[in-house]
Amino acid sequence: MGLFSSLFRQKQNDKFVSPTDVKKQPDVLTTETNFEFYEKIVEVIVVSETLKNKLKTRLKQAFEKPNSFYDVNNNFILSERGLTYPKDKSLTPKFVLIDILQDNNQMAEVDWKEEEEDIRFALNRILEAKNYGFISSEASNFGYKDTLEMIELINKEEIKSLGYSVEMLDINSDSYVFTVVPLERQQEVAAMFAKLK
């Protein structure tokens, strides 16, 4: 096949999509991270099989029909995050993951100025929900420190010594979202979370 015929054939295949055709197409989300990537995250960080199945179903819905997570005013319905549709469509799976995990105590979110007692309470809810067999001390051991510094100190001084690690997921906010995973999964989870921008 000659150069011109292959170029001509390619041009025929590049059909123009009119605005009316776009409206007819399903509202399927395409992002750098796909449903299969989120499935891997769920398999690694969620301990309950029931929750894994529920979360995978909701994440699939977030990719195939992201608008179903927004109300008639196009506001995100799972939490008050200020997300709107279609502007924040690409963030839908990430916040479906976070909000469902938080609702099931397998992830927590603390404010940038959270007290150590509240951070420990959030950590202990995760540890109990995941049945890791221990809870963090409820005593305030580090005095007044910045929230991130306290999370890192509790992780380094207490959680890691027991074979687990606190892993944080950036949500581009002044709050911190985190979960606890076995130490042998720490690098894998950190790499996955880094991709969820």
N, CA and C atoms as a LAMMPS dump frame, in Angstrom:
ITEM: TIMESTEP
0
ITEM: NUMBER OF ATOMS
591
ITEM: BOX BOUNDS ff ff ff
-5.0000000000000000e+02 5.0000000000000000e+02
-5.0000000000000000e+02 5.0000000000000000e+02
-5.0000000000000000e+02 5.0000000000000000e+02
ITEM: ATOMS id mol type element x y z
1 1 1 N 0.856 -1.161 0
2 1 2 C 0 0 0
3 1 3 C 0.902 1.224 0
4 2 1 N 0.597 2.183 -0.846
5 2 2 C 1.409 3.381 -0.971
6 2 3 C 1.163 4.358 0.161
7 3 1 N 2.048 5.335 0.251
8 3 2 C 1.968 6.348 1.293
9 3 3 C 0.656 7.125 1.221
10 4 1 N 0.285 7.58 0.002
11 4 2 C -0.938 8.378 -0.135
12 4 3 C -2.198 7.569 0.184
13 5 1 N -2.208 6.306 -0.227
14 5 2 C -3.408 5.512 0.051
15 5 3 C -3.537 5.231 1.547
16 6 1 N -2.404 5.031 2.239
17 6 2 C -2.502 4.796 3.681
18 6 3 C -2.902 6.079 4.407
19 7 1 N -2.422 7.243 3.951
20 7 2 C -2.834 8.513 4.545
21 7 3 C -4.309 8.778 4.288
22 8 1 N -4.754 8.514 3.039
23 8 2 C -6.149 8.736 2.686
24 8 3 C -7.057 7.833 3.515
25 9 1 N -6.649 6.556 3.666
26 9 2 C -7.443 5.613 4.453
27 9 3 C -7.529 6.091 5.913
28 10 1 N -6.405 6.609 6.447
29 10 2 C -6.407 7.114 7.818
30 10 3 C -7.361 8.29 7.959
31 11 1 N -7.362 9.196 6.988
32 11 2 C -8.253 10.357 7.034
33 11 3 C -9.72 9.926 7.023
34 12 1 N -10.029 8.865 6.271
35 12 2 C -11.406 8.386 6.255
36 12 3 C -11.804 7.839 7.625
37 13 1 N -10.828 7.253 8.329
38 13 2 C -11.112 6.686 9.644
39 13 3 C -11.26 7.758 10.721
40 14 1 N -10.649 8.934 10.496
41 14 2 C -10.745 10.037 11.448
42 14 3 C -12.026 10.81 11.194
43 15 1 N -13.115 10.3 11.682
44 15 2 C -14.402 10.942 11.438
45 15 3 C -14.594 12.11 12.395
46 16 1 N -15.241 13.128 11.904
47 16 2 C -15.581 14.289 12.712
48 16 3 C -16.734 13.912 13.646
49 17 1 N -16.585 14.278 14.906
50 17 2 C -17.645 14.021 15.877
51 17 3 C -18.347 15.343 16.143
52 18 1 N -19.598 15.403 15.784
53 18 2 C -20.359 16.641 15.977
54 18 3 C -20.785 16.773 17.435
55 19 1 N -21.093 17.992 17.882
56 19 2 C -21.557 18.181 19.264
57 19 3 C -22.794 17.353 19.604
58 20 1 N -23.657 17.121 18.645
59 20 2 C -24.841 16.299 18.934
60 20 3 C -24.458 14.847 19.142
61 21 1 N -23.413 14.374 18.422
62 21 2 C -22.933 13.007 18.629
63 21 3 C -22.312 12.854 20.013
64 22 1 N -21.614 13.888 20.486
65 22 2 C -20.993 13.836 21.808
66 22 3 C -22.061 13.649 22.879
67 23 1 N -23.182 14.336 22.737
68 23 2 C -24.261 14.206 23.718
69 23 3 C -24.838 12.8 23.744
70 24 1 N -24.771 12.102 22.62
71 24 2 C -25.318 10.747 22.542
72 24 3 C -24.38 9.724 23.177
73 25 1 N -23.089 10.074 23.277
74 25 2 C -22.118 9.133 23.814
75 25 3 C -22.309 9.004 25.325
76 26 1 N -22.06 7.808 25.867
77 26 2 C -22.204 7.635 27.311
78 26 3 C -21.167 8.484 28.044
79 27 1 N -21.486 8.85 29.265
80 27 2 C -20.612 9.701 30.064
81 27 3 C -19.583 8.842 30.796
82 28 1 N -18.722 8.184 30.048
83 28 2 C -17.714 7.305 30.623
84 28 3 C -16.477 8.125 30.93
85 29 1 N -15.943 7.936 32.124
86 29 2 C -14.786 8.686 32.57
87 29 3 C -13.507 8.053 32.051
88 30 1 N -12.634 8.867 31.487
89 30 2 C -11.311 8.4 31.086
90 30 3 C -10.289 9.28 31.785
91 31 1 N -9.426 8.665 32.575
92 31 2 C -8.387 9.385 33.303
93 31 3 C -7.093 8.6 33.201
94 32 1 N -6.03 9.193 33.75
95 32 2 C -4.73 8.521 33.761
96 32 3 C -4.811 7.207 34.539
97 33 1 N -5.593 7.201 35.604
98 33 2 C -5.812 5.983 36.374
99 33 3 C -7.167 5.42 35.97
100 34 1 N -7.225 4.112 35.805
101 34 2 C -8.465 3.495 35.336
102 34 3 C -9.092 2.629 36.432
103 35 1 N -10.213 2.04 36.11
104 35 2 C -10.933 1.215 37.07
105 35 3 C -10.055 0.08 37.596
106 36 1 N -9.282 -0.548 36.717
107 36 2 C -8.424 -1.662 37.136
108 36 3 C -7.391 -1.198 38.165
109 37 1 N -6.894 0.02 38.017
110 37 2 C -5.944 0.58 38.98
111 37 3 C -6.619 0.728 40.351
112 38 1 N -7.825 1.241 40.351
113 38 2 C -8.568 1.387 41.607
114 38 3 C -8.889 0.021 42.217
115 39 1 N -9.176 -0.967 41.382
116 39 2 C -9.414 -2.326 41.898
117 39 3 C -8.193 -2.832 42.658
118 40 1 N -6.997 -2.561 42.12
119 40 2 C -5.758 -2.979 42.793
120 40 3 C -5.622 -2.293 44.147
121 41 1 N -5.929 -1.006 44.183
122 41 2 C -5.856 -0.278 45.454
123 41 3 C -6.79 -0.919 46.476
124 42 1 N -8.006 -1.198 46.065
125 42 2 C -8.99 -1.815 46.96
126 42 3 C -8.469 -3.157 47.471
127 43 1 N -7.916 -3.974 46.589
128 43 2 C -7.397 -5.286 46.992
129 43 3 C -6.285 -5.164 48.031
130 44 1 N -5.487 -4.114 47.93
131 44 2 C -4.337 -3.952 48.817
132 44 3 C -4.711 -3.312 50.154
133 45 1 N -5.6 -2.34 50.168
134 45 2 C -5.822 -1.6 51.422
135 45 3 C -7.092 -1.963 52.184
136 46 1 N -8.019 -2.66 51.554
137 46 2 C -9.278 -3.005 52.227
138 46 3 C -9.189 -4.435 52.755
139 47 1 N -9.633 -4.646 53.995
140 47 2 C -9.521 -5.984 54.579
141 47 3 C -10.809 -6.795 54.494
142 48 1 N -11.939 -6.155 54.423
143 48 2 C -13.225 -6.853 54.385
144 48 3 C -13.624 -7.197 52.951
145 49 1 N -13.933 -8.469 52.714
146 49 2 C -14.355 -8.888 51.367
147 49 3 C -15.668 -8.221 50.966
148 50 1 N -16.568 -8.074 51.917
149 50 2 C -17.845 -7.416 51.638
150 50 3 C -17.614 -5.974 51.2
151 51 1 N -16.748 -5.273 51.927
152 51 2 C -16.45 -3.884 51.576
153 51 3 C -15.709 -3.807 50.244
154 52 1 N -14.816 -4.746 49.992
155 52 2 C -14.114 -4.764 48.697
156 52 3 C -15.118 -4.825 47.549
157 53 1 N -16.077 -5.728 47.663
158 53 2 C -17.078 -5.882 46.598
159 53 3 C -17.933 -4.63 46.445
160 54 1 N -18.373 -4.076 47.556
161 54 2 C -19.189 -2.853 47.515
162 54 3 C -18.405 -1.713 46.867
163 55 1 N -17.165 -1.562 47.28
164 55 2 C -16.333 -0.471 46.781
165 55 3 C -16.036 -0.617 45.294
166 56 1 N -15.751 -1.834 44.863
167 56 2 C -15.495 -2.059 43.433
168 56 3 C -16.73 -1.725 42.596
169 57 1 N -17.899 -2.089 43.094
170 57 2 C -19.141 -1.771 42.383
171 57 3 C -19.323 -0.264 42.266
172 58 1 N -19.106 0.448 43.362
173 58 2 C -19.275 1.906 43.348
174 58 3 C -18.199 2.587 42.496
175 59 1 N -16.975 2.067 42.519
176 59 2 C -15.913 2.649 41.691
177 59 3 C -16.188 2.428 40.212
178 60 1 N -16.692 1.248 39.874
179 60 2 C -17.056 0.99 38.478
180 60 3 C -18.12 1.992 38.038
181 61 1 N -19.084 2.224 38.901
182 61 2 C -20.128 3.217 38.626
183 61 3 C -19.518 4.616 38.471
184 62 1 N -18.506 4.933 39.282
185 62 2 C -17.863 6.253 39.203
186 62 3 C -17.166 6.461 37.868
187 63 1 N -16.664 5.39 37.276
188 63 2 C -16.027 5.49 35.959
189 63 3 C -17.048 5.474 34.833
190 64 1 N -18.058 4.618 34.955
191 64 2 C -19.024 4.466 33.869
192 64 3 C -20.109 5.542 33.878
193 65 1 N -20.444 6.014 35.051
194 65 2 C -21.515 7.004 35.152
195 65 3 C -21.203 7.984 36.289
196 66 1 N -20.132 8.78 36.117
197 66 2 C -19.717 9.676 37.203
198 66 3 C -20.8 10.659 37.635
199 67 1 N -21.663 11.061 36.71
200 67 2 C -22.713 12.023 37.063
201 67 3 C -23.707 11.472 38.086
202 68 1 N -23.742 10.157 38.278
203 68 2 C -24.66 9.565 39.255
204 68 3 C -24.27 9.892 40.697
205 69 1 N -23.083 10.44 40.897
206 69 2 C -22.63 10.824 42.236
207 69 3 C -22.844 12.31 42.517
208 70 1 N -23.626 12.955 41.661
209 70 2 C -23.901 14.384 41.821
210 70 3 C -25.409 14.606 41.849
211 71 1 N -25.841 15.576 42.636
212 71 2 C -27.274 15.849 42.747
213 71 3 C -27.771 16.712 41.584
214 72 1 N -29.022 17.132 41.647
215 72 2 C -29.619 17.918 40.561
216 72 3 C -28.937 19.27 40.384
217 73 1 N -28.251 19.742 41.417
218 73 2 C -27.495 20.995 41.32
219 73 3 C -26.039 20.749 40.942
220 74 1 N -25.725 19.494 40.569
221 74 2 C -24.381 19.074 40.167
222 74 3 C -23.363 19.123 41.303
223 75 1 N -23.806 18.978 42.55
224 75 2 C -22.917 18.921 43.7
225 75 3 C -22.703 17.466 44.104
226 76 1 N -21.478 17.142 44.502
227 76 2 C -21.106 15.792 44.918
228 76 3 C -21.965 15.368 46.101
229 77 1 N -22.514 14.16 46.068
230 77 2 C -23.482 13.743 47.089
231 77 3 C -22.903 12.938 48.252
232 78 1 N -21.695 12.405 48.132
233 78 2 C -21.172 11.57 49.211
234 78 3 C -20.627 12.384 50.378
235 79 1 N -20.146 13.583 50.12
236 79 2 C -19.617 14.438 51.176
237 79 3 C -19.615 15.879 50.687
238 80 1 N -19.421 16.779 51.608
239 80 2 C -19.388 18.192 51.244
240 80 3 C -17.956 18.597 50.922
241 81 1 N -17.537 18.315 49.713
242 81 2 C -16.171 18.613 49.301
243 81 3 C -16.086 19.763 48.306
244 82 1 N -17.212 20.291 47.916
245 82 2 C -17.197 21.376 46.945
246 82 3 C -16.982 20.912 45.515
247 83 1 N -17.112 19.604 45.274
248 83 2 C -16.969 19.088 43.912
249 83 3 C -18.248 19.352 43.141
250 84 1 N -18.092 19.712 41.872
251 84 2 C -19.255 19.915 41.012
252 84 3 C -19.047 19.185 39.695
253 85 1 N -20.157 18.836 39.093
254 85 2 C -20.144 18.119 37.823
255 85 3 C -20.486 19.105 36.712
256 86 1 N -19.8 19.078 35.602
257 86 2 C -18.78 18.144 35.138
258 86 3 C -17.349 18.574 35.454
259 87 1 N -17.17 19.751 36.057
260 87 2 C -15.825 20.28 36.3
261 87 3 C -14.921 19.274 37.03
262 88 1 N -15.425 18.609 38.042
263 88 2 C -14.616 17.706 38.861
264 88 3 C -14.853 16.235 38.546
265 89 1 N -15.358 15.963 37.376
266 89 2 C -15.678 14.594 36.96
267 89 3 C -14.496 13.641 37.147
268 90 1 N -13.291 14.088 36.808
269 90 2 C -12.124 13.201 36.893
270 90 3 C -11.749 12.861 38.335
271 91 1 N -12.21 13.64 39.302
272 91 2 C -11.927 13.368 40.718
273 91 3 C -12.945 12.43 41.36
274 92 1 N -14.01 12.144 40.657
275 92 2 C -15.097 11.35 41.226
276 92 3 C -14.627 10.01 41.795
277 93 1 N -13.894 9.172 41.048
278 93 2 C -13.488 7.88 41.627
279 93 3 C -12.639 8.031 42.889
280 94 1 N -11.737 8.998 42.889
281 94 2 C -10.865 9.205 44.048
282 94 3 C -11.692 9.493 45.301
283 95 1 N -12.682 10.369 45.174
284 95 2 C -13.461 10.731 46.353
285 95 3 C -14.542 9.708 46.686
286 96 1 N -14.961 8.917 45.73
287 96 2 C -15.828 7.774 46.033
288 96 3 C -15.03 6.795 46.896
289 97 1 N -13.792 6.515 46.499
290 97 2 C -12.907 5.635 47.268
291 97 3 C -12.735 6.169 48.69
292 98 1 N -12.345 7.417 48.81
293 98 2 C -12.082 8.016 50.12
294 98 3 C -13.334 8.019 50.997
295 99 1 N -14.427 8.501 50.462
296 99 2 C -15.629 8.655 51.286
297 99 3 C -16.221 7.322 51.733
298 100 1 N -16.192 6.327 50.87
299 100 2 C -16.71 5.012 51.277
300 100 3 C -15.784 4.37 52.305
301 101 1 N -14.474 4.505 52.128
302 101 2 C -13.544 3.97 53.126
303 101 3 C -13.708 4.698 54.462
304 102 1 N -13.901 6.005 54.421
305 102 2 C -14.12 6.745 55.669
306 102 3 C -15.416 6.311 56.345
307 103 1 N -16.455 6.124 55.567
308 103 2 C -17.735 5.684 56.136
309 103 3 C -17.625 4.317 56.802
310 104 1 N -16.626 3.533 56.395
311 104 2 C -16.418 2.194 56.952
312 104 3 C -15.191 2.131 57.859
313 105 1 N -14.71 3.289 58.288
314 105 2 C -13.592 3.419 59.235
315 105 3 C -12.285 2.795 58.755
316 106 1 N -12.109 2.638 57.457
317 106 2 C -10.851 2.093 56.956
318 106 3 C -9.946 3.186 56.387
319 107 1 N -10.382 4.42 56.523
320 107 2 C -9.598 5.589 56.148
321 107 3 C -10.107 6.714 57.041
322 108 1 N -9.255 7.709 57.278
323 108 2 C -9.661 8.841 58.116
324 108 3 C -9.166 10.137 57.497
325 109 1 N -9.804 11.216 57.911
326 109 2 C -9.409 12.551 57.458
327 109 3 C -9.37 13.457 58.678
328 110 1 N -8.242 14.14 58.856
329 110 2 C -8.102 15.076 59.969
330 110 3 C -7.704 16.44 59.426
331 111 1 N -8.082 17.458 60.162
332 111 2 C -7.813 18.833 59.788
333 111 3 C -6.34 19.17 60.016
334 112 1 N -5.863 20.189 59.374
335 112 2 C -4.463 20.596 59.496
336 112 3 C -4.105 21.062 60.906
337 113 1 N -5.081 21.386 61.715
338 113 2 C -4.813 21.847 63.084
339 113 3 C -5.465 20.923 64.116
340 114 1 N -5.481 19.646 63.816
341 114 2 C -6.147 18.657 64.678
342 114 3 C -5.332 18.404 65.943
343 115 1 N -6.029 18.156 67.033
344 115 2 C -5.39 17.798 68.303
345 115 3 C -4.869 16.361 68.214
346 116 1 N -3.807 16.074 68.95
347 116 2 C -3.23 14.731 68.953
348 116 3 C -4.261 13.686 69.374
349 117 1 N -5.072 14.002 70.336
350 117 2 C -6.109 13.083 70.811
351 117 3 C -7.058 12.678 69.669
352 118 1 N -7.423 13.635 68.837
353 118 2 C -8.329 13.356 67.715
354 118 3 C -7.643 12.54 66.619
355 119 1 N -6.365 12.789 66.419
356 119 2 C -5.597 12.001 65.442
357 119 3 C -5.537 10.55 65.909
358 120 1 N -5.248 10.36 67.185
359 120 2 C -5.173 9.005 67.74
360 120 3 C -6.537 8.306 67.674
361 121 1 N -7.597 9.042 67.934
362 121 2 C -8.944 8.481 67.834
363 121 3 C -9.201 7.994 66.405
364 122 1 N -8.844 8.804 65.41
365 122 2 C -9.033 8.428 63.997
366 122 3 C -8.193 7.202 63.643
367 123 1 N -6.955 7.174 64.098
368 123 2 C -6.085 6.014 63.848
369 123 3 C -6.662 4.754 64.48
370 124 1 N -7.125 4.864 65.703
371 124 2 C -7.664 3.695 66.399
372 124 3 C -8.932 3.16 65.746
373 125 1 N -9.737 4.032 65.181
374 125 2 C -10.922 3.567 64.443
375 125 3 C -10.499 2.72 63.249
376 126 1 N -9.451 3.141 62.547
377 126 2 C -8.947 2.361 61.408
378 126 3 C -8.403 1.024 61.894
379 127 1 N -7.583 1.06 62.937
380 127 2 C -6.965 -0.165 63.456
381 127 3 C -8.019 -1.169 63.917
382 128 1 N -9.064 -0.692 64.551
383 128 2 C -10.149 -1.576 64.986
384 128 3 C -10.931 -2.119 63.799
385 129 1 N -11.249 -1.264 62.831
386 129 2 C -12.022 -1.698 61.661
387 129 3 C -11.264 -2.738 60.847
388 130 1 N -9.95 -2.602 60.81
389 130 2 C -9.137 -3.542 60.034
390 130 3 C -8.709 -4.757 60.858
391 131 1 N -9.093 -4.795 62.127
392 131 2 C -8.77 -5.93 63.011
393 131 3 C -7.281 -6.254 63.033
394 132 1 N -6.457 -5.228 63.177
395 132 2 C -5.012 -5.447 63.209
396 132 3 C -4.52 -5.941 64.568
397 133 1 N -5.383 -5.999 65.57
398 133 2 C -5.024 -6.606 66.845
399 133 3 C -4.36 -5.679 67.847
400 134 1 N -4.331 -4.407 67.598
401 134 2 C -3.781 -3.462 68.558
402 134 3 C -4.416 -2.099 68.312
403 135 1 N -4.29 -1.238 69.312
404 135 2 C -4.688 0.151 69.114
405 135 3 C -3.543 1.033 69.588
406 136 1 N -3.513 2.223 69.087
407 136 2 C -2.497 3.199 69.459
408 136 3 C -2.818 3.723 70.856
409 137 1 N -1.807 4.177 71.545
410 137 2 C -2.022 4.803 72.846
411 137 3 C -3.004 5.958 72.688
412 138 1 N -3.86 6.133 73.671
413 138 2 C -4.81 7.244 73.605
414 138 3 C -4.252 8.498 74.258
415 139 1 N -3.101 8.353 74.917
416 139 2 C -2.487 9.491 75.605
417 139 3 C -1.803 10.421 74.608
418 140 1 N -1.824 11.696 74.926
419 140 2 C -1.102 12.669 74.103
420 140 3 C 0.36 12.638 74.527
421 141 1 N 1.21 12.14 73.654
422 141 2 C 2.622 11.96 73.982
423 141 3 C 3.539 13.008 73.38
424 142 1 N 3.076 13.745 72.42
425 142 2 C 3.98 14.606 71.669
426 142 3 C 3.734 16.092 71.876
427 143 1 N 2.858 16.454 72.8
428 143 2 C 2.601 17.871 73.042
429 143 3 C 2.046 18.537 71.799
430 144 1 N 2.146 19.856 71.763
431 144 2 C 1.6 20.555 70.599
432 144 3 C 2.589 20.508 69.451
433 145 1 N 2.179 19.892 68.392
434 145 2 C 2.951 19.829 67.153
435 145 3 C 1.973 20.049 66.02
436 146 1 N 2.503 20.322 64.878
437 146 2 C 1.695 20.428 63.664
438 146 3 C 1.089 19.052 63.379
439 147 1 N -0.088 19.011 62.787
440 147 2 C -0.817 17.758 62.551
441 147 3 C 0.016 16.751 61.774
442 148 1 N 0.623 17.181 60.687
443 148 2 C 1.438 16.272 59.879
444 148 3 C 2.585 15.706 60.704
445 149 1 N 3.231 16.558 61.472
446 149 2 C 4.342 16.12 62.314
447 149 3 C 3.87 15.089 63.343
448 150 1 N 2.691 15.301 63.917
449 150 2 C 2.159 14.336 64.889
450 150 3 C 1.852 12.993 64.238
451 151 1 N 1.248 13.029 63.059
452 151 2 C 0.952 11.774 62.349
453 151 3 C 2.248 11.027 62.072
454 152 1 N 3.253 11.748 61.599
455 152 2 C 4.545 11.118 61.294
456 152 3 C 5.21 10.562 62.548
457 153 1 N 5.139 11.279 63.666
458 153 2 C 5.729 10.795 64.92
459 153 3 C 5.006 9.553 65.439
460 154 1 N 3.696 9.572 65.441
461 154 2 C 2.927 8.403 65.89
462 154 3 C 3.257 7.205 65.002
463 155 1 N 3.34 7.441 63.708
464 155 2 C 3.678 6.373 62.771
465 155 3 C 5.065 5.808 63.076
466 156 1 N 6.045 6.68 63.193
467 156 2 C 7.439 6.259 63.41
468 156 3 C 7.64 5.61 64.781
469 157 1 N 7.111 6.238 65.818
470 157 2 C 7.371 5.789 67.189
471 157 3 C 6.486 4.626 67.646
472 158 1 N 5.29 4.487 67.062
473 158 2 C 4.353 3.486 67.568
474 158 3 C 3.879 2.482 66.521
475 159 1 N 3.366 2.962 65.421
476 159 2 C 2.715 2.081 64.447
477 159 3 C 3.726 1.196 63.717
478 160 1 N 4.814 1.778 63.231
479 160 2 C 5.795 0.995 62.464
480 160 3 C 6.457 -0.087 63.309
481 161 1 N 6.652 0.18 64.586
482 161 2 C 7.293 -0.825 65.449
483 161 3 C 6.418 -2.068 65.616
484 162 1 N 5.137 -1.946 65.28
485 162 2 C 4.212 -3.075 65.367
486 162 3 C 3.97 -3.737 64.005
487 163 1 N 4.724 -3.293 62.979
488 163 2 C 4.634 -3.926 61.665
489 163 3 C 3.621 -3.313 60.716
490 164 1 N 3.214 -2.079 60.991
491 164 2 C 2.231 -1.39 60.147
492 164 3 C 2.729 0.007 59.814
493 165 1 N 2.041 0.657 58.902
494 165 2 C 2.439 2.002 58.51
495 165 3 C 1.217 2.853 58.175
496 166 1 N 1.279 4.116 58.555
497 166 2 C 0.252 5.082 58.173
498 166 3 C 0.62 5.586 56.783
499 167 1 N -0.306 5.486 55.853
500 167 2 C -0.074 5.979 54.489
501 167 3 C -1.076 7.073 54.182
502 168 1 N -0.555 8.187 53.678
503 168 2 C -1.396 9.351 53.415
504 168 3 C -1.685 9.504 51.932
505 169 1 N -2.9 9.959 51.657
506 169 2 C -3.367 10.203 50.295
507 169 3 C -3.627 11.699 50.152
508 170 1 N -2.906 12.337 49.251
509 170 2 C -3.033 13.778 49.041
510 170 3 C -4.36 14.096 48.357
511 171 1 N -5.108 15.029 48.949
512 171 2 C -6.368 15.445 48.33
513 171 3 C -6.336 16.931 47.969
514 172 1 N -5.139 17.494 47.937
515 172 2 C -4.972 18.898 47.56
516 172 3 C -5.839 19.794 48.444
517 173 1 N -5.684 19.607 49.748
518 173 2 C -6.511 20.306 50.722
519 173 3 C -5.672 20.598 51.957
520 174 1 N -6.255 21.302 52.906
521 174 2 C -5.554 21.561 54.162
522 174 3 C -5.878 20.496 55.213
523 175 1 N -6.394 19.373 54.77
524 175 2 C -6.62 18.246 55.673
525 175 3 C -5.805 17.051 55.189
526 176 1 N -5.668 16.071 56.069
527 176 2 C -4.864 14.887 55.773
528 176 3 C -5.759 13.654 55.764
529 177 1 N -5.653 12.88 54.694
530 177 2 C -6.406 11.639 54.549
531 177 3 C -5.402 10.496 54.66
532 178 1 N -5.718 9.485 55.477
533 178 2 C -4.764 8.397 55.667
534 178 3 C -5.459 7.089 55.999
535 179 1 N -4.686 6.02 55.845
536 179 2 C -5.106 4.694 56.263
537 179 3 C -3.898 4.012 56.885
538 180 1 N -4.081 2.808 57.373
539 180 2 C -2.984 2.033 57.946
540 180 3 C -2.9 0.73 57.171
541 181 1 N -1.672 0.358 56.794
542 181 2 C -1.443 -0.867 56.02
543 181 3 C -0.289 -1.646 56.634
544 182 1 N -0.204 -2.955 56.362
545 182 2 C 0.954 -3.72 56.817
546 182 3 C 2.236 -3.112 56.242
547 183 1 N 3.295 -3.138 57.028
548 183 2 C 4.566 -2.521 56.645
549 183 3 C 5.09 -3.037 55.309
550 184 1 N 4.868 -4.326 55.028
551 184 2 C 5.366 -4.889 53.763
552 184 3 C 4.623 -4.325 52.544
553 185 1 N 3.505 -3.66 52.764
554 185 2 C 2.733 -3.055 51.664
555 185 3 C 2.95 -1.551 51.563
556 186 1 N 3.734 -0.993 52.469
557 186 2 C 3.916 0.453 52.564
558 186 3 C 4.35 1.087 51.244
559 187 1 N 5.406 0.595 50.634
560 187 2 C 5.91 1.198 49.395
561 187 3 C 4.914 1.053 48.256
562 188 1 N 4.277 -0.089 48.168
563 188 2 C 3.278 -0.324 47.121
564 188 3 C 2.109 0.658 47.248
565 189 1 N 1.61 0.831 48.469
566 189 2 C 0.489 1.744 48.697
567 189 3 C 0.921 3.192 48.465
568 190 1 N 2.109 3.555 48.933
569 190 2 C 2.605 4.921 48.723
570 190 3 C 2.697 5.238 47.23
571 191 1 N 3.169 4.285 46.435
572 191 2 C 3.274 4.489 44.983
573 191 3 C 1.888 4.62 44.351
574 192 1 N 0.942 3.801 44.793
575 192 2 C -0.427 3.89 44.272
576 192 3 C -1.054 5.239 44.622
577 193 1 N -0.915 5.642 45.877
578 193 2 C -1.496 6.908 46.312
579 193 3 C -0.87 8.09 45.572
580 194 1 N 0.409 7.988 45.242
581 194 2 C 1.084 9.074 44.513
582 194 3 C 0.472 9.281 43.129
583 195 1 N -0.077 8.22 42.547
584 195 2 C -0.701 8.331 41.222
585 195 3 C -2.098 8.944 41.277
586 196 1 N -2.691 8.952 42.443
587 196 2 C -4.051 9.494 42.587
588 196 3 C -4.004 10.987 42.891
589 197 1 N -3.577 11.761 41.949
590 197 2 C -3.437 13.222 42.135
591 197 3 C -4.76 13.911 42.119
